[in-house]
């Protein structure tokens, strides 16, 4: 016999109010996760295009800025997108972004120097 934590619909196909509320909350959380992921991906694209970073390095830059400014990753991503659309970068984010981009650019270029 198997058991499931998900209550089964009643024979008439309906669910109780608690199940409906839980499913709605999960739906809201999934939508938020998808939106956050899209924002981070867009910010990675900005860093990739402007600073010629590979996407993995762009994510690392966002993560480092997030950690060093004690700002959520999604908020850093939103700030980078706003910056490319003409908004000024807040001082701590701008400073950390410059440092992280320089660090990642040097790391990215290092294998080319060793090969050549």
Secondary structure by P-SEA (a helix, b strand, c coil): ccccccccccccccccaaaaaaaaaaaaaaaaaaaaaaaaaaaaaaaaaaccccaaaaaaaaaaaaaaacccaaaaaaaaaaaaacccccaaaaaaaaaaaaaaaaaaaaaaaaac
